[in-house]
Amino acid sequence: MKIIVCIKQVPDTKGGVKFNPDGTLDRGAMLAIMNPDDKAGLEAALRLKDQYGAEVTVLTMGLPKAADALREALAMGADKAVLVTDRVLGGADTWATSTTIAGAIRNLDYDLIITGRQAIDGDTAQVGPQIAEHLQIPVISYAQEIKVDGNKVTVKRMYDDRYHMVEAQMPCLITALSELNEPRYMTPGGIFDACKAEITTWGRADLKDVDDSNIGLAGSPTKIARASDKVRKGAGEKFVPESPSEAVDIIVGKLKEKHVI
Ligand SMILES: Cc1cc2nc3c(=O)[nH]c(=O)nc-3n(C[C@H](O)[C@H](O)[C@H](O)COP(=O)(O)OP(=O)(O)OC[C@H]3O[C@@H](n4cnc5c(N)ncnc54)[C@H](O)[C@@H]3O)c2cc1C
């Protein structure tokens, strides 16, 4: 079985999001990590490799430094890594990103493609299903559990207050939730090997069946007009009324104070 895992290098948003004056993300001011859902997707692929002897290829589109995320994936146990990087691919929205990634994937053999459900910076959850659409293969999103039996994949799909059991024939694409598993750590031997490993690097010319009008900033129909950090709410006021009528008086008083009533 051949599995491709799409991983995105994202800024670590735990310490807050930092913006440039023009509203774009100040990626240099934040640590770069492997997107959490993608790490769970990689772990799922590595478990299938442990069970069935699959070959796992990790693929990312990004700046040359995104190779760090690929080396981390190799150190965890991935077999091959592909970096898609080219100036003309910069500024891509989800459409241009998925078009580019699909163009790269067309050069590879695969039974299963795993992406994360959603990247913690762009947050759209569109890229995985879009890649499947470009490649004309089925997609199962929000995977909480993945089982493979011959050419059939069965996925426990999270759905609000319940879950669905969904089956598909491979090749197909699955989007993974970080709740899927606990990703393994890199091993010392893995880190050593990953440092020496060769990363296949592709540019625009290597993308298959991709038109110039669908890549990079110029090929992106979505434009981000403005971006800002969430405004935090204040600590608020706490009251401990002794009776329901006192609670009503407090609420009514506050609403009058704010001229709501
Ligand atoms: C604050 C902010 C807001 C944005 N808003 C929008 C928007 O509203 N509309 C829009 O079109 N674009 C938006 N973008 C751009 C968006 O981040 C890029 O298009 C991005 O490359 C893909 O979208 P995403 O991060 O939402 O990915 P998602 O669709 O959330 O990612 C899902 C999965 O796809 C895979 N994937 C995504 N990107 C890559 C990659 N580069 N390499 C490998 N695998 C990948 C990963 O497995 C990931 O888990 C925004 C970017 C930022 C920083």
PDBQT file of the ligand as one rigid body, heavy atoms in Angstrom, charges set to zero:
ROOT
HETATM    1  C1  LIG A 301      -5.252  34.065   8.819  1.00  0.00    +0.000 C 
HETATM    2  C2  LIG A 301      -5.395  33.425   7.482  1.00  0.00    +0.000 A 
HETATM    3  C3  LIG A 301      -6.654  33.331   6.910  1.00  0.00    +0.000 A 
HETATM    4  C4  LIG A 301      -6.821  32.711   5.674  1.00  0.00    +0.000 A 
HETATM    5  N1  LIG A 301      -8.061  32.647   5.157  1.00  0.00    +0.000 NA
HETATM    6  C5  LIG A 301      -8.249  32.070   3.947  1.00  0.00    +0.000 A 
HETATM    7  C6  LIG A 301      -9.558  31.989   3.376  1.00  0.00    +0.000 A 
HETATM    8  O1  LIG A 301     -10.542  32.428   3.957  1.00  0.00    +0.000 OA
HETATM    9  N2  LIG A 301      -9.686  31.407   2.160  1.00  0.00    +0.000 N 
HETATM   10  C7  LIG A 301      -8.619  30.889   1.485  1.00  0.00    +0.000 A 
HETATM   11  O2  LIG A 301      -8.808  30.375   0.404  1.00  0.00    +0.000 OA
HETATM   12  N3  LIG A 301      -7.363  30.943   1.999  1.00  0.00    +0.000 NA
HETATM   13  C8  LIG A 301      -7.153  31.524   3.212  1.00  0.00    +0.000 A 
HETATM   14  N4  LIG A 301      -5.903  31.607   3.740  1.00  0.00    +0.000 N 
HETATM   15  C9  LIG A 301      -4.787  31.067   2.995  1.00  0.00    +0.000 C 
HETATM   16  C10 LIG A 301      -4.619  29.644   3.398  1.00  0.00    +0.000 C 
HETATM   17  O3  LIG A 301      -3.907  29.533   4.590  1.00  0.00    +0.000 OA
HETATM   18  C11 LIG A 301      -3.835  28.965   2.360  1.00  0.00    +0.000 C 
HETATM   19  O4  LIG A 301      -4.574  28.778   1.215  1.00  0.00    +0.000 OA
HETATM   20  C12 LIG A 301      -3.351  27.635   2.829  1.00  0.00    +0.000 C 
HETATM   21  O5  LIG A 301      -2.286  27.263   2.030  1.00  0.00    +0.000 OA
HETATM   22  C13 LIG A 301      -4.384  26.515   2.815  1.00  0.00    +0.000 C 
HETATM   23  O6  LIG A 301      -5.508  26.809   3.513  1.00  0.00    +0.000 OA
HETATM   24  P1  LIG A 301      -5.669  26.379   5.048  1.00  0.00    +0.000 P 
HETATM   25  O7  LIG A 301      -4.463  26.769   5.804  1.00  0.00    +0.000 OA
HETATM   26  O8  LIG A 301      -6.985  26.901   5.470  1.00  0.00    +0.000 OA
HETATM   27  O9  LIG A 301      -5.678  24.775   4.970  1.00  0.00    +0.000 OA
HETATM   28  P2  LIG A 301      -6.806  23.759   5.417  1.00  0.00    +0.000 P 
HETATM   29  O10 LIG A 301      -7.756  23.560   4.308  1.00  0.00    +0.000 OA
HETATM   30  O11 LIG A 301      -7.369  24.088   6.761  1.00  0.00    +0.000 OA
HETATM   31  O12 LIG A 301      -5.845  22.490   5.528  1.00  0.00    +0.000 OA
HETATM   32  C14 LIG A 301      -6.356  21.163   5.537  1.00  0.00    +0.000 C 
HETATM   33  C15 LIG A 301      -5.221  20.220   5.320  1.00  0.00    +0.000 C 
HETATM   34  O13 LIG A 301      -4.711  20.364   3.985  1.00  0.00    +0.000 OA
HETATM   35  C16 LIG A 301      -3.299  20.112   3.987  1.00  0.00    +0.000 C 
HETATM   36  N5  LIG A 301      -2.579  21.320   3.563  1.00  0.00    +0.000 N 
HETATM   37  C17 LIG A 301      -2.989  22.601   3.597  1.00  0.00    +0.000 A 
HETATM   38  N6  LIG A 301      -2.023  23.414   3.129  1.00  0.00    +0.000 NA
HETATM   39  C18 LIG A 301      -0.976  22.618   2.810  1.00  0.00    +0.000 A 
HETATM   40  C19 LIG A 301       0.335  22.837   2.303  1.00  0.00    +0.000 A 
HETATM   41  N7  LIG A 301       0.766  24.064   2.016  1.00  0.00    +0.000 N 
HETATM   42  N8  LIG A 301       1.149  21.784   2.094  1.00  0.00    +0.000 NA
HETATM   43  C20 LIG A 301       0.721  20.514   2.384  1.00  0.00    +0.000 A 
HETATM   44  N9  LIG A 301      -0.501  20.236   2.885  1.00  0.00    +0.000 NA
HETATM   45  C21 LIG A 301      -1.329  21.281   3.093  1.00  0.00    +0.000 A 
HETATM   46  C22 LIG A 301      -2.914  19.750   5.408  1.00  0.00    +0.000 C 
HETATM   47  O14 LIG A 301      -2.957  18.370   5.556  1.00  0.00    +0.000 OA
HETATM   48  C23 LIG A 301      -4.023  20.438   6.220  1.00  0.00    +0.000 C 
HETATM   49  O15 LIG A 301      -4.228  19.870   7.484  1.00  0.00    +0.000 OA
HETATM   50  C24 LIG A 301      -5.704  32.185   4.975  1.00  0.00    +0.000 A 
HETATM   51  C25 LIG A 301      -4.445  32.266   5.569  1.00  0.00    +0.000 A 
HETATM   52  C26 LIG A 301      -4.286  32.869   6.796  1.00  0.00    +0.000 A 
HETATM   53  C27 LIG A 301      -2.908  32.926   7.399  1.00  0.00    +0.000 C 
ENDROOT
TORSDOF 0
